[in-house]
Amino acid sequence: MAKRKVEVFTSGCPVCEPTVALVQKLACSSCDVEIYDLNKGCDTNECRDKGKNYGINRLPAVVVDGKLLDCCKQGAITEQALISAGIGSN
């Protein structure tokens, strides 16, 4: 079974922490979770480039298998939205 790629984009702030914790709580063995703190950046600036390519305009944001979740475009990131995107299901 192929792993589901889950990317969480944050600014490393207290507002983002609950989303990171929720994704980590829901993640299953089929989820490959990567957390990107855009304030810190990464060695090659790849994380900021990815955020731009995904069309991320606000944080936190969650991308599953290369698709920015609708809840990240407007509204709140909820447990139900993450489950509907396949996070936590084998």
N, C-alpha and C positions, 0 to 999 in steps of 0.2 A: 504494500500500500504506500502510495506517495505521501510525503509529508505536506501538510498545509502550511504555507509560509505566512506568518502573522508578523507584521511590522507595526510597532507602536512609536509614534513620533511625539515627543514631549519637549517642553522648554525647561524641564527639571524643576518645576515650581510645585507648590502644594496643591494647586488646582489639578495638575496632571497626575499626581500620585495615586488617587483612587482608581483612575482608569488603568494605570499600569498594574496595580494590585488586582483589579478585577480580571484583566486578561490573564495574568499569571495564575489566578485561582481557577479560571475556567479551562485553561490550556490542558490538553490531553497528550498522550504519547504520539498522536498524529500531528501535533502542532509544533512547528519550529518557530519560536518566538524570538524576535530581535527588537531591542529597545534602542531608539535613537534619541539622544538629548541634543536638540538642535542648538541650544546655547553653547554647549561644549564643542559641538561639531564632531568630526571624526578625522582620522589620519589623512584621508584623501579628499575630504569634503564630499564624499559619496552620499552621505546621509542627507545633506542639504540639497544636493542635486536630485536625489530620489524624491524628496518632499516636493520640490518644484515640478518634477515630471508627473507626479501623482495629482498635482493641482491642489495641494494642501494650502489652505488659506487661514486656518485656525488650528490651535492646539488645545488639548491633545487630539490626535488623529490616529485611526487604526486602518491599516491596509491588509486585506486578506487575499493572498494569491494575486497580487498586483492590482487589486481594485480597491479604491478608497470607499469605505462604507458610507452609505447614504446618510447615516446619522451624524457623520463627521462633517458633512457639507452644511447641515443646518440641524439644530436641535441638540439634544444631549446623547451621549454615548450611554446606552443602557445594557444591562445584562441580557435582556431579550434580543436586542439588536446584535450583540456579539454571538449569541447562540444561533440566531437565524443565519449568520454569516458562516456558520460551521465551526466556530471555536468551541472546543470541548466535546465534539463528536468524533468518534474514531472512524 
